[in-house]
Protein backbone atom coordinates (compact mmCIF):
# COMPACT_ATOMS: atom_id res chain seq x y z
CA UNK A 1 0.00 0.00 0.00
CA UNK A 2 1.45 3.37 -1.05
CA UNK A 3 1.74 6.11 1.58
CA UNK A 4 0.59 9.51 0.36
CA UNK A 5 3.43 12.02 0.70
CA UNK A 6 2.19 14.58 3.22
CA UNK A 7 5.59 16.20 3.78
CA UNK A 8 8.69 15.65 1.66
CA UNK A 9 11.40 13.61 3.39
CA UNK A 10 14.98 14.30 2.27
CA UNK A 11 18.49 13.43 3.42
CA UNK A 12 20.51 15.99 5.39
CA UNK A 13 24.29 16.61 5.18
CA UNK A 14 24.95 13.91 7.80
CA UNK A 15 23.07 11.31 5.74
CA UNK A 16 20.03 11.28 8.01
CA UNK A 17 16.44 11.50 6.84
CA UNK A 18 15.03 14.95 7.50
CA UNK A 19 12.12 17.25 6.70
CA UNK A 20 11.89 20.99 6.11
CA UNK A 21 10.90 22.92 9.21
CA UNK A 22 8.95 25.41 7.16
CA UNK A 23 7.04 22.69 5.31
CA UNK A 24 6.17 21.01 8.61
CA UNK A 25 5.11 24.40 10.03
CA UNK A 26 2.85 24.97 7.02
CA UNK A 27 1.32 21.49 7.14
CA UNK A 28 0.53 21.80 10.86
CA UNK A 29 -1.34 25.05 10.16
CA UNK A 30 0.57 27.07 12.77
CA UNK A 31 -0.56 30.71 12.90
CA UNK A 32 2.57 31.87 14.72
CA UNK A 33 5.48 33.15 12.59
CA UNK A 34 7.82 30.32 11.63
CA UNK A 35 10.95 31.72 13.29
CA UNK A 36 9.15 32.40 16.57
CA UNK A 37 7.46 29.01 16.53
CA UNK A 38 10.73 27.18 15.79
CA UNK A 39 12.57 29.03 18.58
CA UNK A 40 9.80 28.02 20.96
CA UNK A 41 10.06 24.38 19.88
CA UNK A 42 13.81 24.45 20.54
CA UNK A 43 13.06 25.29 24.19
CA UNK A 44 12.01 21.64 24.57
CA UNK A 45 15.69 20.69 24.37
CA UNK A 46 16.40 20.17 20.66
CA UNK A 47 20.05 20.79 19.75
CA UNK A 48 21.38 22.24 16.52
CA UNK A 49 23.58 19.94 14.40
CA UNK A 50 22.14 16.96 16.26
CA UNK A 51 18.37 17.28 15.93
CA UNK A 52 18.33 19.86 13.15
CA UNK A 53 20.52 21.94 10.83
CA UNK A 54 19.94 25.54 9.78
CA UNK A 55 20.23 26.73 6.19
CA UNK A 56 19.18 29.67 4.03
CA UNK A 57 16.21 29.04 1.80
CA UNK A 58 16.96 29.98 -1.80
CA UNK A 59 13.96 31.63 -3.41
CA UNK A 60 13.21 34.45 -5.77
CA UNK A 61 12.32 37.62 -3.86
CA UNK A 62 10.86 40.32 -6.18
CA UNK A 63 11.52 43.05 -3.62
CA UNK A 64 14.95 41.76 -2.63
CA UNK A 65 15.99 41.26 0.99
CA UNK A 66 17.72 38.46 2.83
CA UNK A 67 16.78 34.82 2.15
CA UNK A 68 14.57 33.05 4.70
CA UNK A 69 16.04 30.64 7.22
CA UNK A 70 14.82 27.05 7.14
CA UNK A 71 15.82 23.95 9.11
CA UNK A 72 16.43 20.34 8.20
CA UNK A 73 14.69 18.54 11.06
CA UNK A 74 15.43 14.91 11.93
CA UNK A 75 12.48 12.53 11.80
CA UNK A 76 12.71 11.95 15.56
CA UNK A 77 12.51 15.69 16.23
CA UNK A 78 9.66 16.04 13.73
CA UNK A 79 7.67 13.32 15.55
CA UNK A 80 8.20 15.02 18.93
CA UNK A 81 7.29 18.43 17.52
CA UNK A 82 4.08 16.97 16.09
CA UNK A 83 3.22 15.43 19.45
CA UNK A 84 3.82 18.77 21.23
CA UNK A 85 1.17 20.48 19.05
CA UNK A 86 -1.65 18.27 20.40
CA UNK A 87 -3.76 18.80 17.26
CA UNK A 88 -5.32 16.44 14.68
CA UNK A 89 -2.81 17.70 12.11
CA UNK A 90 0.03 16.98 14.50
CA UNK A 91 -1.26 13.44 15.09
CA UNK A 92 -1.65 12.86 11.34
CA UNK A 93 1.90 14.04 10.59
CA UNK A 94 3.37 11.96 13.43
CA UNK A 95 1.66 8.79 12.18
CA UNK A 96 2.96 9.61 8.69
CA UNK A 97 6.55 9.85 9.93
CA UNK A 98 6.21 6.60 11.91
CA UNK A 99 4.98 4.80 8.79
CA UNK A 100 7.80 6.27 6.69
CA UNK A 101 10.36 5.14 9.29
CA UNK A 102 8.90 1.63 9.26
CA UNK A 103 9.26 1.41 5.49
CA UNK A 104 12.80 2.75 5.62
CA UNK A 105 13.78 0.12 8.20
CA UNK A 106 12.37 -2.64 6.02
CA UNK A 107 14.31 -1.35 3.02
CA UNK A 108 17.63 -0.94 4.88
CA UNK A 109 20.14 -3.84 5.03
CA UNK A 110 21.01 -5.21 8.46
CA UNK A 111 23.82 -3.35 10.24
CA UNK A 112 27.03 -5.06 11.28
CA UNK A 113 28.02 -5.33 14.94
CA UNK A 114 30.38 -2.34 14.73
CA UNK A 115 27.74 -0.25 12.97
CA UNK A 116 25.18 -1.08 15.65
CA UNK A 117 27.61 -0.05 18.39
CA UNK A 118 28.43 3.19 16.56
CA UNK A 119 24.74 3.97 16.11
CA UNK A 120 24.04 3.27 19.80
CA UNK A 121 26.94 5.50 20.93
CA UNK A 122 25.80 8.30 18.61
CA UNK A 123 22.23 8.10 19.91
CA UNK A 124 23.49 8.16 23.52
CA UNK A 125 25.66 11.20 22.81
CA UNK A 126 22.70 12.96 21.25
CA UNK A 127 20.51 12.24 24.28
CA UNK A 128 23.19 13.48 26.69
CA UNK A 129 23.65 16.68 24.65
CA UNK A 130 19.89 17.32 24.65
CA UNK A 131 19.62 16.71 28.38
CA UNK A 132 22.56 19.05 29.04
CA UNK A 133 20.96 21.70 26.87
CA UNK A 134 17.63 21.34 28.71
CA UNK A 135 19.29 21.60 32.13
CA UNK A 136 21.26 24.68 31.01
CA UNK A 137 18.09 26.34 29.72
CA UNK A 138 16.20 25.63 32.95
CA UNK A 139 19.14 26.85 35.06
CA UNK A 140 19.31 30.07 33.06
CA UNK A 141 15.57 30.62 33.66
CA UNK A 142 16.00 30.02 37.39
CA UNK A 143 18.82 32.59 37.50
CA UNK A 144 16.78 35.12 35.50
CA UNK A 145 13.79 34.68 37.84
CA UNK A 146 15.88 34.89 41.03
CA UNK A 147 15.82 38.73 41.30
CA UNK A 148 12.00 38.65 41.07
CA UNK A 149 11.79 36.06 43.86
CA UNK A 150 14.30 37.94 46.03
CA UNK A 151 12.42 41.22 45.47
CA UNK A 152 9.07 39.68 46.41
CA UNK A 153 10.46 38.01 49.55
CA UNK A 154 12.25 41.18 50.63
CA UNK A 155 9.13 43.25 50.02
CA UNK A 156 7.01 40.89 52.10
CA UNK A 157 9.44 40.96 55.00
CA UNK A 158 9.72 44.73 54.94
CA UNK A 159 5.93 45.06 55.06
CA UNK A 160 5.22 42.60 57.85
CA UNK A 161 3.58 43.90 61.04
CA UNK A 162 3.98 41.79 64.17
CA UNK A 163 2.28 41.92 67.56
CA UNK A 164 4.47 41.95 70.67
CA UNK A 165 2.91 38.73 71.93
CA UNK A 166 3.70 36.83 68.73
CA UNK A 167 7.26 38.16 68.53
CA UNK A 168 7.93 37.31 72.18
CA UNK A 169 6.47 33.82 71.76
CA UNK A 170 8.57 33.03 68.67
CA UNK A 171 11.71 34.36 70.34
CA UNK A 172 11.03 32.30 73.47
CA UNK A 173 10.50 29.14 71.41
CA UNK A 174 13.90 29.75 69.83
CA UNK A 175 15.79 30.02 73.10
CA UNK A 176 15.43 33.74 73.97
CA UNK A 177 14.20 34.30 77.53
CA UNK A 178 11.58 37.00 76.94
CA UNK A 179 7.84 37.43 77.41
CA UNK A 180 5.28 39.85 76.00
CA UNK A 181 5.19 42.18 79.00
CA UNK A 182 8.97 42.39 79.30
CA UNK A 183 9.27 43.04 75.56
CA UNK A 184 6.73 45.86 75.78
CA UNK A 185 8.61 47.27 78.79
CA UNK A 186 11.78 47.52 76.67
CA UNK A 187 9.95 49.90 74.32
CA UNK A 188 8.22 51.71 77.18
CA UNK A 189 11.63 52.42 78.73
CA UNK A 190 12.67 54.06 75.43
CA UNK A 191 9.53 56.22 75.46
CA UNK A 192 7.95 54.47 72.48
CA UNK A 193 4.95 53.08 74.42
CA UNK A 194 2.69 55.12 76.68
CA UNK A 195 3.01 54.64 80.41
CA UNK A 196 0.18 52.52 81.77
CA UNK A 197 -0.98 51.60 78.27
CA UNK A 198 0.02 49.23 75.48
CA UNK A 199 -0.05 51.60 72.54
CA UNK A 200 2.66 53.54 70.74
CA UNK A 201 3.24 57.19 71.47
CA UNK A 202 2.57 59.74 68.71
CA UNK A 203 6.31 60.41 68.31
CA UNK A 204 7.00 56.71 67.87
CA UNK A 205 4.28 56.46 65.24
CA UNK A 206 5.67 59.47 63.39
CA UNK A 207 9.08 57.79 63.41
CA UNK A 208 7.52 54.75 61.71
CA UNK A 209 7.81 52.27 64.56
CA UNK A 210 4.66 50.43 63.47
CA UNK A 211 0.91 50.77 63.87
CA UNK A 212 -1.69 50.99 66.64
CA UNK A 213 -4.28 48.55 65.35
CA UNK A 214 -7.79 49.04 66.83
CA UNK A 215 -9.79 45.95 67.73
CA UNK A 216 -12.91 45.16 69.70
CA UNK A 217 -14.25 42.35 71.87
CA UNK A 218 -17.68 41.49 73.24
CA UNK A 219 -18.28 41.34 76.99
CA UNK A 220 -20.81 39.05 78.67
CA UNK A 221 -23.54 41.71 78.55
CA UNK A 222 -22.97 42.17 74.80
CA UNK A 223 -21.08 45.46 74.94
CA UNK A 224 -18.08 46.04 72.72
CA UNK A 225 -14.84 47.15 74.36
CA UNK A 226 -12.45 48.90 71.99
CA UNK A 227 -8.76 48.07 72.44
CA UNK A 228 -5.51 49.05 70.74
CA UNK A 229 -2.92 46.44 69.80
CA UNK A 230 0.54 47.77 68.80
CA UNK A 231 2.20 46.09 65.82
CA UNK A 232 5.95 46.43 65.24
CA UNK A 233 7.32 47.04 61.73
CA UNK A 234 10.18 45.03 60.20
CA UNK A 235 12.83 47.63 61.08
CA UNK A 236 11.87 47.57 64.76
CA UNK A 237 11.78 43.77 64.77
CA UNK A 238 15.39 43.87 63.51
CA UNK A 239 16.30 46.20 66.39
CA UNK A 240 14.90 43.61 68.80
CA UNK A 241 17.15 41.05 67.10
CA UNK A 242 20.09 43.42 67.64
CA UNK A 243 19.17 43.84 71.32
CA UNK A 244 19.40 40.08 71.86
CA UNK A 245 22.44 39.66 69.55
CA UNK A 246 20.73 37.07 67.35
CA UNK A 247 22.83 35.32 64.72
CA UNK A 248 21.83 35.72 61.08
CA UNK A 249 20.59 32.12 60.93
CA UNK A 250 18.42 32.62 64.01
CA UNK A 251 17.08 35.92 62.62
CA UNK A 252 16.02 34.12 59.45
CA UNK A 253 14.40 31.33 61.44
CA UNK A 254 12.43 33.76 63.62
CA UNK A 255 11.32 35.85 60.62
CA UNK A 256 10.20 32.76 58.72
CA UNK A 257 8.06 31.70 61.69
CA UNK A 258 6.60 35.20 62.05
CA UNK A 259 5.73 35.24 58.33
CA UNK A 260 3.66 32.07 58.76
CA UNK A 261 1.46 33.80 61.34
CA UNK A 262 1.13 37.28 59.87
CA UNK A 263 -0.20 38.74 56.63
CA UNK A 264 2.14 41.23 54.93
CA UNK A 265 0.72 44.56 53.85
CA UNK A 266 -1.19 44.32 50.60
CA UNK A 267 0.84 44.97 47.47
CA UNK A 268 -0.07 48.09 45.53
CA UNK A 269 -0.45 47.75 41.76
CA UNK A 270 2.75 49.73 41.27
CA UNK A 271 4.75 47.37 43.49
CA UNK A 272 3.23 44.32 41.86
CA UNK A 273 4.41 45.67 38.52
CA UNK A 274 7.88 46.15 39.99
CA UNK A 275 7.92 42.56 41.23
CA UNK A 276 6.76 41.28 37.85
CA UNK A 277 9.30 43.41 35.98
CA UNK A 278 12.29 42.98 38.29
CA UNK A 279 15.25 41.58 36.32
Long-range contacts (C-beta under 8 A, 24 or more apart in sequence): 3-96, 3-99, 3-100, 3-103, 6-92, 6-93, 6-96, 7-78, 7-93, 7-96, 9-75, 9-100, 10-72, 12-53, 12-72, 12-74, 13-53, 13-72, 14-53, 16-74, 16-75, 17-74, 17-75, 17-100, 17-101, 17-104, 18-52, 18-53, 18-72, 18-73, 18-74, 18-75, 19-72, 19-73, 19-75, 19-78, 19-97, 20-70, 20-71, 20-72, 20-73, 21-52, 21-70, 21-71, 21-72, 21-73, 22-57, 22-68, 22-70, 22-71, 24-73, 24-78, 24-81, 24-82, 24-93, 27-89, 27-93, 28-82, 28-85, 28-87, 28-89, 28-90, 28-93, 29-87, 29-89, 30-85, 34-68, 35-69, 38-71, 41-81, 41-84, 43-137, 44-80, 44-84, 44-134, 45-130, 45-131, 45-133, 45-134, 45-137, 46-77, 46-80, 46-130, 46-133, 47-126, 47-129, 47-130, 47-133, 50-126, 50-129, 50-130, 51-76, 51-77, 51-126, 51-130, 52-77, 75-100, 75-101, 144-279, 147-278, 147-279, 148-275, 148-276, 148-278, 148-279, 151-274, 151-275, 151-278, 152-275, 155-264, 155-267, 155-271, 155-275, 156-259, 156-264, 157-234, 157-255, 157-259, 157-264, 158-234, 159-234, 159-264, 159-265, 160-233, 160-234, 160-237, 160-255, 160-258, 160-259, 160-262, 160-264, 160-265, 161-210, 161-211, 161-213, 161-231, 161-232, 161-233, 161-262, 161-265, 162-231, 162-232, 162-237, 162-258, 162-262, 163-229, 163-230, 163-231, 163-232, 164-198, 164-230, 164-232, 166-258, 166-261, 166-262, 167-232, 167-237, 167-240, 167-258, 170-254, 170-257, 170-258, 170-261, 171-240, 171-244, 171-254, 173-257, 174-250, 174-253, 174-254, 174-257, 176-244, 176-246, 178-244, 183-240, 184-230, 186-240, 186-243, 193-230, 197-228, 198-228, 198-229, 198-230, 199-228, 199-230, 200-230, 208-233, 208-235, 209-233, 209-236, 210-236
